Amino acid sequence: MSTKLRLGTLIFLALCALATARAQNGGKDVYTAKCQGCHGATGMADTNMGKMLKVKPVTDASVKKMNLTEMVDAVRNGMGKMQAYKGKLTDSQIKSSVEYFRTFAK
Ligand code: HEC
């Protein structure tokens, strides 16, 4: 393999890593802007809105048993007092914010 080729591979890998990091940050940005008010900075629903709407913390058994797809559907289509976000957020914004939310359960 030539040095040039190897360098190209390295740059390609670096760009991939960057894109992944950016997607995760996107989830955090969406979560902070759109979800944190009710679900809290760490998913514990410890905000005024969260308490008022009795939002369950991410550690609640009924929340923990939901998989990624079920959560994405809940956010897309709405659940209880939570509005439906389809049409307001893109599917990838919904997915990345849910993925960010799920990191609090670990
Ligand atoms: C107006 C307050 C509010 C906002 C804003 C909100 N949610 Fe919710 N969310 C709720 C309520 C109420 C439920 C119903 C279930 C419950 O009590 O936890 C819920 C349920 C969920 C669930 C199902 C699991 C669970 O906790 O019950 C997920 C996942 C979720 N929300 C993620 C999000 C994400 C991601 C966003 C931002 C895009 C968001 N929510 C914005 C209030 C809110």
Backbone and ligand atoms as CSV (ligand in chain L), in Angstrom:
chain,resi,resn,atom,element,x,y,z
A,1,MET,N,N,0.848,-1.196,0.000
A,1,MET,CA,C,0.000,0.000,0.000
A,1,MET,C,C,0.884,1.247,0.000
A,2,SER,N,N,0.577,2.205,-0.819
A,2,SER,CA,C,1.384,3.424,-0.862
A,2,SER,C,C,1.059,4.315,0.327
A,3,THR,N,N,1.980,5.208,0.639
A,3,THR,CA,C,1.774,6.123,1.768
A,3,THR,C,C,0.547,6.992,1.533
A,4,LYS,N,N,0.384,7.389,0.266
A,4,LYS,CA,C,-0.735,8.263,-0.065
A,4,LYS,C,C,-2.068,7.579,0.264
A,5,LEU,N,N,-2.159,6.296,-0.148
A,5,LEU,CA,C,-3.384,5.545,0.097
A,5,LEU,C,C,-3.667,5.442,1.593
A,6,ARG,N,N,-2.601,5.150,2.340
A,6,ARG,CA,C,-2.768,4.967,3.784
A,6,ARG,C,C,-3.244,6.264,4.440
A,7,LEU,N,N,-2.688,7.379,3.956
A,7,LEU,CA,C,-3.080,8.688,4.497
A,7,LEU,C,C,-4.560,8.946,4.204
A,8,GLY,N,N,-4.947,8.570,2.976
A,8,GLY,CA,C,-6.348,8.749,2.601
A,8,GLY,C,C,-7.271,7.971,3.518
A,9,THR,N,N,-6.866,6.730,3.817
A,9,THR,CA,C,-7.670,5.900,4.710
A,9,THR,C,C,-7.786,6.545,6.084
A,10,LEU,N,N,-6.652,7.057,6.570
A,10,LEU,CA,C,-6.647,7.706,7.881
A,10,LEU,C,C,-7.587,8.901,7.919
A,11,ILE,N,N,-7.511,9.717,6.871
A,11,ILE,CA,C,-8.370,10.904,6.826
A,11,ILE,C,C,-9.835,10.490,6.780
A,12,PHE,N,N,-10.088,9.440,5.989
A,12,PHE,CA,C,-11.469,8.946,5.882
A,12,PHE,C,C,-11.983,8.496,7.252
A,13,LEU,N,N,-11.152,7.739,7.982
A,13,LEU,CA,C,-11.556,7.245,9.305
A,13,LEU,C,C,-11.782,8.408,10.270
A,14,ALA,N,N,-10.906,9.406,10.192
A,14,ALA,CA,C,-11.035,10.558,11.077
A,14,ALA,C,C,-12.350,11.284,10.804
A,15,LEU,N,N,-12.692,11.405,9.531
A,15,LEU,CA,C,-13.935,12.084,9.168
A,15,LEU,C,C,-15.150,11.306,9.671
A,16,CYS,N,N,-15.075,9.983,9.585
A,16,CYS,CA,C,-16.176,9.150,10.088
A,16,CYS,C,C,-16.362,9.363,11.582
A,17,ALA,N,N,-15.243,9.368,12.316
A,17,ALA,CA,C,-15.308,9.550,13.763
A,17,ALA,C,C,-15.925,10.910,14.082
A,18,LEU,N,N,-15.545,11.904,13.305
A,18,LEU,CA,C,-16.050,13.257,13.507
A,18,LEU,C,C,-17.556,13.305,13.262
A,19,ALA,N,N,-17.990,12.638,12.203
A,19,ALA,CA,C,-19.411,12.633,11.872
A,19,ALA,C,C,-20.214,11.970,12.990
A,20,THR,N,N,-19.686,10.880,13.545
A,20,THR,CA,C,-20.374,10.198,14.643
A,20,THR,C,C,-20.479,11.119,15.851
A,21,ALA,N,N,-19.361,11.761,16.183
A,21,ALA,CA,C,-19.357,12.661,17.337
A,21,ALA,C,C,-20.376,13.771,17.126
A,22,ARG,N,N,-20.442,14.275,15.900
A,22,ARG,CA,C,-21.359,15.352,15.607
A,22,ARG,C,C,-22.812,14.893,15.769
A,23,ALA,N,N,-23.111,13.668,15.314
A,23,ALA,CA,C,-24.478,13.151,15.423
A,23,ALA,C,C,-24.873,13.049,16.886
A,24,GLN,N,N,-23.942,12.612,17.734
A,24,GLN,CA,C,-24.254,12.498,19.152
A,24,GLN,C,C,-24.477,13.872,19.765
A,25,ASN,N,N,-23.649,14.827,19.395
A,25,ASN,CA,C,-23.853,16.184,19.891
A,25,ASN,C,C,-25.192,16.716,19.440
A,26,GLY,N,N,-25.586,16.364,18.211
A,26,GLY,CA,C,-26.885,16.791,17.709
A,26,GLY,C,C,-27.985,16.325,18.639
A,27,GLY,N,N,-27.887,15.079,19.097
A,27,GLY,CA,C,-28.877,14.538,20.017
A,27,GLY,C,C,-28.935,15.336,21.294
A,28,LYS,N,N,-27.789,15.707,21.786
A,28,LYS,CA,C,-27.736,16.491,23.021
A,28,LYS,C,C,-28.362,17.876,22.804
A,29,ASP,N,N,-28.039,18.481,21.655
A,29,ASP,CA,C,-28.590,19.810,21.362
A,29,ASP,C,C,-30.103,19.764,21.285
A,30,VAL,N,N,-30.632,18.777,20.556
A,30,VAL,CA,C,-32.085,18.661,20.428
A,30,VAL,C,C,-32.693,18.403,21.801
A,31,TYR,N,N,-32.087,17.502,22.542
A,31,TYR,CA,C,-32.617,17.165,23.868
A,31,TYR,C,C,-32.662,18.402,24.764
A,32,THR,N,N,-31.555,19.147,24.784
A,32,THR,CA,C,-31.490,20.329,25.643
A,32,THR,C,C,-32.552,21.347,25.247
A,33,ALA,N,N,-32.735,21.525,23.945
A,33,ALA,CA,C,-33.674,22.541,23.468
A,33,ALA,C,C,-35.127,22.095,23.602
A,34,LYS,N,N,-35.413,20.822,23.348
A,34,LYS,CA,C,-36.816,20.408,23.205
A,34,LYS,C,C,-37.321,19.468,24.291
A,35,CYS,N,N,-36.458,18.799,24.992
A,35,CYS,CA,C,-36.911,17.714,25.864
A,35,CYS,C,C,-36.597,17.965,27.333
A,36,GLN,N,N,-35.503,18.659,27.570
A,36,GLN,CA,C,-35.000,18.828,28.929
A,36,GLN,C,C,-36.007,19.493,29.855
A,37,GLY,N,N,-36.815,20.411,29.333
A,37,GLY,CA,C,-37.792,21.123,30.149
A,37,GLY,C,C,-38.698,20.179,30.918
A,38,CYS,N,N,-39.060,19.077,30.303
A,38,CYS,CA,C,-39.924,18.090,30.969
A,38,CYS,C,C,-39.136,16.910,31.529
A,39,HIS,N,N,-38.160,16.430,30.781
A,39,HIS,CA,C,-37.464,15.205,31.193
A,39,HIS,C,C,-36.239,15.475,32.063
A,40,GLY,N,N,-35.850,16.739,32.198
A,40,GLY,CA,C,-34.720,17.074,33.068
A,40,GLY,C,C,-33.372,16.872,32.397
A,41,ALA,N,N,-32.361,17.567,32.924
A,41,ALA,CA,C,-31.025,17.538,32.321
A,41,ALA,C,C,-30.429,16.135,32.313
A,42,THR,N,N,-30.836,15.291,33.249
A,42,THR,CA,C,-30.290,13.929,33.304
A,42,THR,C,C,-31.398,12.882,33.191
A,43,GLY,N,N,-32.552,13.278,32.623
A,43,GLY,CA,C,-33.630,12.315,32.406
A,43,GLY,C,C,-34.446,12.000,33.654
A,44,MET,N,N,-34.211,12.734,34.738
A,44,MET,CA,C,-34.900,12.411,35.986
A,44,MET,C,C,-36.226,13.167,36.156
A,45,ALA,N,N,-36.602,13.973,35.147
A,45,ALA,CA,C,-37.867,14.715,35.169
A,45,ALA,C,C,-37.982,15.594,36.419
A,46,ASP,N,N,-36.834,16.095,36.878
A,46,ASP,CA,C,-36.809,16.887,38.105
A,46,ASP,C,C,-36.947,18.392,37.817
A,47,THR,N,N,-37.803,18.732,36.856
A,47,THR,CA,C,-38.066,20.133,36.526
A,47,THR,C,C,-39.497,20.451,36.930
A,48,ASN,N,N,-39.842,21.733,36.955
A,48,ASN,CA,C,-41.216,22.106,37.320
A,48,ASN,C,C,-42.215,21.453,36.377
A,49,MET,N,N,-41.926,21.549,35.064
A,49,MET,CA,C,-42.820,20.939,34.075
A,49,MET,C,C,-42.896,19.427,34.280
A,50,GLY,N,N,-41.743,18.832,34.504
A,50,GLY,CA,C,-41.681,17.392,34.709
A,50,GLY,C,C,-42.532,16.966,35.893
A,51,LYS,N,N,-42.442,17.728,36.965
A,51,LYS,CA,C,-43.219,17.401,38.163
A,51,LYS,C,C,-44.700,17.638,37.920
A,52,MET,N,N,-45.003,18.751,37.253
A,52,MET,CA,C,-46.402,19.102,37.001
A,52,MET,C,C,-47.080,18.028,36.153
A,53,LEU,N,N,-46.363,17.547,35.136
A,53,LEU,CA,C,-46.946,16.553,34.228
A,53,LEU,C,C,-46.685,15.129,34.716
A,54,LYS,N,N,-46.044,15.016,35.876
A,54,LYS,CA,C,-45.717,13.693,36.438
A,54,LYS,C,C,-44.972,12.820,35.428
A,55,VAL,N,N,-43.998,13.424,34.770
A,55,VAL,CA,C,-43.185,12.671,33.819
A,55,VAL,C,C,-42.352,11.648,34.595
A,56,LYS,N,N,-42.272,10.461,34.062
A,56,LYS,CA,C,-41.519,9.416,34.762
A,56,LYS,C,C,-40.028,9.606,34.545
A,57,PRO,N,N,-39.226,9.360,35.572
A,57,PRO,CA,C,-37.775,9.424,35.378
A,57,PRO,C,C,-37.304,8.269,34.497
A,58,VAL,N,N,-36.177,8.465,33.847
A,58,VAL,CA,C,-35.626,7.473,32.922
A,58,VAL,C,C,-35.318,6.156,33.648
A,59,THR,N,N,-35.179,6.216,34.963
A,59,THR,CA,C,-34.857,5.026,35.752
A,59,THR,C,C,-36.100,4.223,36.132
A,60,ASP,N,N,-37.305,4.768,35.820
A,60,ASP,CA,C,-38.546,4.053,36.125
A,60,ASP,C,C,-38.591,2.734,35.337
A,61,ALA,N,N,-39.047,1.673,35.995
A,61,ALA,CA,C,-39.044,0.350,35.354
A,61,ALA,C,C,-39.792,0.358,34.018
A,62,SER,N,N,-40.919,1.081,33.959
A,62,SER,CA,C,-41.720,1.071,32.731
A,62,SER,C,C,-41.019,1.820,31.595
A,63,VAL,N,N,-40.146,2.746,31.948
A,63,VAL,CA,C,-39.372,3.451,30.919
A,63,VAL,C,C,-38.188,2.583,30.486
A,64,LYS,N,N,-37.540,1.982,31.466
A,64,LYS,CA,C,-36.355,1.164,31.184
A,64,LYS,C,C,-36.654,-0.020,30.276
A,65,LYS,N,N,-37.876,-0.560,30.365
A,65,LYS,CA,C,-38.167,-1.743,29.551
A,65,LYS,C,C,-38.479,-1.390,28.097
A,66,MET,N,N,-38.635,-0.108,27.801
A,66,MET,CA,C,-38.886,0.289,26.407
A,66,MET,C,C,-37.591,0.228,25.614
A,67,ASN,N,N,-37.675,-0.307,24.384
A,67,ASN,CA,C,-36.476,-0.300,23.545
A,67,ASN,C,C,-36.438,0.981,22.703
A,68,LEU,N,N,-35.356,1.121,21.966
A,68,LEU,CA,C,-35.139,2.359,21.203
A,68,LEU,C,C,-36.310,2.641,20.261
A,69,THR,N,N,-36.764,1.609,19.541
A,69,THR,CA,C,-37.849,1.793,18.571
A,69,THR,C,C,-39.137,2.261,19.261
A,70,GLU,N,N,-39.448,1.657,20.389
A,70,GLU,CA,C,-40.663,2.043,21.112
A,70,GLU,C,C,-40.588,3.495,21.574
A,71,MET,N,N,-39.410,3.892,22.012
A,71,MET,CA,C,-39.248,5.277,22.471
A,71,MET,C,C,-39.343,6.251,21.309
A,72,VAL,N,N,-38.696,5.889,20.191
A,72,VAL,CA,C,-38.760,6.757,19.012
A,72,VAL,C,C,-40.221,6.917,18.582
A,73,ASP,N,N,-40.987,5.821,18.602
A,73,ASP,CA,C,-42.406,5.888,18.246
A,73,ASP,C,C,-43.175,6.781,19.210
A,74,ALA,N,N,-42.867,6.672,20.520
A,74,ALA,CA,C,-43.551,7.488,21.524
A,74,ALA,C,C,-43.327,8.975,21.238
A,75,VAL,N,N,-42.104,9.320,20.856
A,75,VAL,CA,C,-41.797,10.728,20.595
A,75,VAL,C,C,-42.404,11.155,19.246
A,76,ARG,N,N,-42.335,10.277,18.257
A,76,ARG,CA,C,-42.924,10.599,16.948
A,76,ARG,C,C,-44.421,10.841,17.055
A,77,ASN,N,N,-45.106,9.929,17.754
A,77,ASN,CA,C,-46.571,9.940,17.749
A,77,ASN,C,C,-47.184,10.551,18.997
A,78,GLY,N,N,-46.350,10.907,19.965
A,78,GLY,CA,C,-46.863,11.468,21.207
A,78,GLY,C,C,-47.197,10.356,22.186
A,79,MET,N,N,-47.193,10.723,23.488
A,79,MET,CA,C,-47.494,9.732,24.527
A,79,MET,C,C,-48.011,10.493,25.726
A,80,GLY,N,N,-49.195,10.161,26.206
A,80,GLY,CA,C,-49.772,10.868,27.345
A,80,GLY,C,C,-49.817,12.359,27.067
A,81,LYS,N,N,-49.201,13.132,27.935
A,81,LYS,CA,C,-49.237,14.588,27.777
A,81,LYS,C,C,-48.123,15.100,26.874
A,82,MET,N,N,-47.320,14.206,26.349
A,82,MET,CA,C,-46.261,14.649,25.434
A,82,MET,C,C,-46.812,14.729,24.021
A,83,GLN,N,N,-46.565,15.864,23.373
A,83,GLN,CA,C,-47.047,16.060,22.005
A,83,GLN,C,C,-46.316,15.130,21.034
A,84,ALA,N,N,-46.890,14.963,19.842
A,84,ALA,CA,C,-46.216,14.219,18.783
A,84,ALA,C,C,-45.192,15.145,18.132
A,85,TYR,N,N,-43.982,14.636,17.943
A,85,TYR,CA,C,-42.926,15.473,17.362
A,85,TYR,C,C,-42.740,15.238,15.875
A,86,LYS,N,N,-43.477,14.292,15.289
A,86,LYS,CA,C,-43.291,14.085,13.849
A,86,LYS,C,C,-43.775,15.331,13.110
A,87,GLY,N,N,-42.997,15.737,12.115
A,87,GLY,CA,C,-43.315,16.969,11.412
A,87,GLY,C,C,-42.657,18.185,12.050
A,88,LYS,N,N,-42.352,18.093,13.342
A,88,LYS,CA,C,-41.691,19.207,14.037
A,88,LYS,C,C,-40.193,18.974,14.114
A,89,LEU,N,N,-39.816,17.703,14.294
A,89,LEU,CA,C,-38.406,17.326,14.286
A,89,LEU,C,C,-38.234,16.278,13.201
A,90,THR,N,N,-37.032,16.197,12.631
A,90,THR,CA,C,-36.787,15.150,11.640
A,90,THR,C,C,-36.637,13.815,12.368
A,91,ASP,N,N,-36.788,12.726,11.634
A,91,ASP,CA,C,-36.629,11.398,12.232
A,91,ASP,C,C,-35.255,11.250,12.873
A,92,SER,N,N,-34.234,11.821,12.227
A,92,SER,CA,C,-32.898,11.650,12.787
A,92,SER,C,C,-32.725,12.498,14.049
A,93,GLN,N,N,-33.399,13.652,14.119
A,93,GLN,CA,C,-33.354,14.445,15.357
A,93,GLN,C,C,-34.061,13.705,16.491
A,94,ILE,N,N,-35.192,13.082,16.166
A,94,ILE,CA,C,-35.939,12.325,17.178
A,94,ILE,C,C,-35.082,11.171,17.680
A,95,LYS,N,N,-34.502,10.439,16.718
A,95,LYS,CA,C,-33.707,9.270,17.103
A,95,LYS,C,C,-32.500,9.684,17.944
A,96,SER,N,N,-31.791,10.737,17.529
A,96,SER,CA,C,-30.582,11.097,18.271
A,96,SER,C,C,-30.926,11.659,19.655
A,97,SER,N,N,-32.060,12.374,19.777
A,97,SER,CA,C,-32.412,12.877,21.106
A,97,SER,C,C,-32.852,11.734,22.022
A,98,VAL,N,N,-33.535,10.736,21.453
A,98,VAL,CA,C,-33.919,9.558,22.250
A,98,VAL,C,C,-32.662,8.783,22.665
A,99,GLU,N,N,-31.718,8.657,21.734
A,99,GLU,CA,C,-30.471,7.961,22.077
A,99,GLU,C,C,-29.761,8.688,23.219
A,100,TYR,N,N,-29.781,9.996,23.172
A,100,TYR,CA,C,-29.158,10.776,24.246
A,100,TYR,C,C,-29.899,10.543,25.569
A,101,PHE,N,N,-31.228,10.574,25.508
A,101,PHE,CA,C,-32.065,10.322,26.687
A,101,PHE,C,C,-31.729,8.952,27.286
A,102,ARG,N,N,-31.536,7.952,26.417
A,102,ARG,CA,C,-31.274,6.593,26.889
A,102,ARG,C,C,-29.922,6.462,27.587
A,103,THR,N,N,-28.986,7.375,27.309
A,103,THR,CA,C,-27.679,7.276,27.969
A,103,THR,C,C,-27.821,7.531,29.479
A,104,PHE,N,N,-28.899,8.211,29.897
A,104,PHE,CA,C,-29.082,8.507,31.328
A,104,PHE,C,C,-29.519,7.264,32.104
A,105,ALA,N,N,-30.068,6.279,31.398
A,105,ALA,CA,C,-30.610,5.097,32.076
A,105,ALA,C,C,-29.499,4.156,32.500
A,106,LYS,N,N,-28.305,4.337,31.942
A,106,LYS,CA,C,-27.218,3.403,32.234
A,106,LYS,C,C,-26.500,3.779,33.528
L,1,HEC,C1,C,-44.306,18.868,27.731
L,1,HEC,C2,C,-43.376,17.961,28.399
L,1,HEC,C3,C,-42.551,17.010,27.535
L,1,HEC,C4,C,-41.646,17.334,26.556
L,1,HEC,C5,C,-41.237,18.722,26.080
L,1,HEC,C6,C,-41.114,16.076,26.070
L,1,HEC,N1,N,-41.679,15.027,26.741
L,1,HEC,FE1,FE,-41.250,13.065,26.529
L,1,HEC,N2,N,-42.770,12.571,27.742
L,1,HEC,C7,C,-43.564,13.455,28.455
L,1,HEC,C8,C,-44.636,12.733,29.105
L,1,HEC,C9,C,-45.720,13.338,29.988
L,1,HEC,C10,C,-44.476,11.377,28.747
L,1,HEC,C11,C,-45.425,10.228,29.106
L,1,HEC,C12,C,-44.829,9.148,29.911
L,1,HEC,C13,C,-44.193,9.610,31.171
L,1,HEC,O1,O,-44.869,10.114,32.049
L,1,HEC,O2,O,-42.946,9.453,31.289
L,1,HEC,C14,C,-43.269,11.302,27.919
L,1,HEC,C15,C,-42.721,10.129,27.431
L,1,HEC,C16,C,-41.525,10.043,26.764
L,1,HEC,C17,C,-40.835,8.832,26.419
L,1,HEC,C18,C,-41.312,7.423,26.712
L,1,HEC,C19,C,-40.628,6.887,27.929
L,1,HEC,C20,C,-41.080,7.629,29.150
L,1,HEC,O3,O,-40.266,8.428,29.688
L,1,HEC,O4,O,-42.212,7.450,29.581
L,1,HEC,C21,C,-39.677,9.190,25.801
L,1,HEC,C22,C,-38.583,8.263,25.261
L,1,HEC,C23,C,-39.659,10.621,25.710
L,1,HEC,N3,N,-40.779,11.119,26.313
L,1,HEC,C24,C,-38.649,11.345,25.118
L,1,HEC,C25,C,-38.761,12.697,24.826
L,1,HEC,C26,C,-37.890,13.396,23.929
L,1,HEC,C27,C,-36.717,12.778,23.196
L,1,HEC,C28,C,-38.337,14.685,23.883
L,1,HEC,C29,C,-37.795,15.833,23.033
L,1,HEC,C30,C,-37.812,15.631,21.603
L,1,HEC,C31,C,-39.460,14.791,24.785
L,1,HEC,N4,N,-39.699,13.556,25.329
L,1,HEC,C32,C,-40.152,15.958,25.074
L,1,HEC,C33,C,-43.378,14.822,28.509
L,1,HEC,C34,C,-42.575,15.557,27.647
